[in-house]
């Protein structure tokens, strides 16, 4: 059954996360925090000539947030920064119930589609993707983004 396969993919990324740690010499650093459930993700990206050469994550949280961050880092390496923003938008749209037509090219990320059935968990699945967008925005603008921040510098995502 397809739902069982998706559960296996999410559990695999949770139990054996890809790209855990900090990207050496990172150019972009972003942290997302969901204070409602305690999910906390920090992304670091090394960018060279507009291409993401390395993507890593650290933090803690539920299986959905950790698996989503693992999937994000796998998909980012080798993509342009602009393509990464587009991918984040597609994933966020998919999790809100859209993007049916182009799901085949999302790879393991497609496994997150089942989160739609549990609206309270969508925040968990989108945390890393929201942090990615904020980090890229800050990097490109050379200034802080528009998200509320904690004293630690984490962006707080509670409205998605």
N, C-alpha and C positions, 0 to 999 in steps of 0.2 A: 504494500500500500504506500502511496506517495507521502502521506503524512508521517508514516514511520521512517521513511528515508530522510525526510527533512529533520525530524527529531534527532536521528543519528548524526546528521551533518552538524547540527547545532551542538550536540553533546561532544562530538569529536573536537570541534574548535574550542569548546570550553575546557575539556580535559587536556587537550594538547594544543594550547594556543600558539599561533604562528607569530613570529616577529615580536615577542615580548622583550621589553627592555627599552633602552634609549638609543636613538640613532646617533652614532658618533658624529660630532661636528654639525649637528642639526641646524637648519636654517629657519624652520618653523616649529614652534612649540605651542600647543593649545591644550587646555584642560577643560573638561566638562564635568559638572557635578549635578546630580539630581538629588537635592536634599530630602525629597519625599521618601526615597527608598535607600539612599546611601551609595548609589552607583557613582563611581569616581574614575574617570578615564583621562590619561594624559597621553597625547600624541606628540611624536617628534618626527619631523620629515627632513631629509637631506635633499636639497634641490640643486640641480646643475643645469644651466641653460634652459630653465623652464620645465625640466623633466624631473620627476620624483625618482631619485636614485635609491632611497631607502626610506622605509616607513616602519615605525615601531610604536608600541603602546605599552603603558604601564597602568596600574591601578587595580581596583577591586570592585566587585559587584556581583550581580546575579549572573546566571549562565547566559541569559540573552544578551546582556550588555557586553560581557566578555567575549562571547562568540562573535557578536557583531563587530567589535573592535578588531578581532583576529581576521575576520573576513575582509574588513576595510583595508588593513595593512597589506594583505595578499594582493588585493586588486589594484592598489595604488602604484606599486613599483613599476616604473617604465612608462607611466602615463604622464601627460603634460598636466601642469597645475590647473589649466582651464578645463581639461577633461575630467580631472578629479572633482571639480566643483559641479560639473554636469552630472557625474555619476552620483554624487551626494544628493543632488536634487531628484534624480530618478529613484533612488532608494527610498528617500523620504516620501515621495509620491506613491511608490509601490506600497509602502507600509500604511498609507492612508487609504488604500483601496484602488489606486489607479495603476497605470503602466502595465496593463494586461498584455498588450501586443508585443512588447520587446523584452519579455522576461527571459527568453531563452539565452540571451548573451550575458546574463548576470552571474552565471556560475553558481558557486556555493551560496551567494547572497540570496538567491531565490528561496532558499530554505527559510529565510526570515518572513516570507509572505504569511505564514501561518500565524504570526503574531497579531495580525489584523483581528483575529477572533477574540483577542484579549486586549481591549483598548488601553487598559492601564499599563500594559507591558510595551506599548509602542514607544513610550519615553525611554525605556531601557534600550530598545533596538536602535533608536535614532541618536542616542547620546554621542557616540563617537563621530557620527556623520555631521552633527551640529557643531561639535568641537572642530572638526576638520574645516568646515566652512568659515568659522570664526577665525581660526588660525591663518588660513589663506588670506582672508580679508585684512587682518591685521598686518600680515607680511606685505601685502601689496600696497596698503595705505600707509604703512610705516607708523601706524598709530593704533590705539586701543579700539576695539570694536564697540558695538552699541549694546552688548549684553551686560546685564548686571554682573558685578564681580564680587567675590568674597575677598577677605583680607589676603588670602593665599594666592589670589590672581585667577581663581577658577571661574569660568563662566557658569552661571546657574541657568539651567534649562528646565523650566517647569510648565511652559504653556503649549507644548506640542504633543 
